[in-house]
Amino acid sequence: MASTKGRDGLSPDREKVLELHKAGKGPSAIAKGLKIGRSSVYRLINAGDAA
């Protein structure tokens, strides 16, 4: 049996977050719309800027 940590397969859609951010949506609105935490939105946005 494989040992896993975290929320298997439930990672937020990075492309969707970045698309909404580029469209002018704020982190709170993105988080609410995708039902994820605001901190996850900030993390994905910052990771997208660094990439």
C-alpha positions in Angstrom: 0.0 0.0 0.0 1.4 3.4 -1.0 1.9 6.0 1.6 0.6 9.4 0.6 0.2 12.7 2.4 -2.0 15.6 1.7 -5.2 15.9 -0.3 -4.8 13.3 -3.1 -5.7 14.8 -6.5 -7.4 17.9 -5.0 -4.8 20.5 -5.9 -6.2 23.7 -7.3 -6.0 24.3 -11.0 -3.0 26.6 -11.4 -4.0 27.6 -15.0 -7.5 28.6 -13.9 -6.1 30.7 -11.0 -3.7 32.4 -13.3 -6.3 33.0 -16.0 -8.7 34.6 -13.5 -5.9 36.7 -12.0 -4.9 38.0 -15.5 -8.5 38.8 -16.1 -8.4 41.2 -13.2 -10.1 39.1 -10.5 -8.8 39.5 -6.9 -7.4 36.7 -4.8 -10.5 36.6 -2.6 -12.8 36.4 -5.5 -10.7 33.6 -7.1 -10.6 31.7 -3.9 -14.3 31.9 -3.3 -15.1 30.9 -6.9 -12.8 27.9 -6.9 -13.6 27.0 -3.2 -10.0 27.0 -2.2 -8.1 29.1 0.5 -6.9 32.6 -0.3 -3.4 31.6 0.7 -3.4 28.9 -2.0 -4.4 31.5 -4.6 -1.5 33.8 -3.5 0.9 30.8 -3.6 -0.2 29.9 -7.1 0.0 33.4 -8.3 3.5 33.9 -6.9 4.6 30.6 -8.3 3.3 31.6 -11.7 5.2 34.9 -11.6 8.4 33.1 -10.8 8.0 30.6 -13.6 
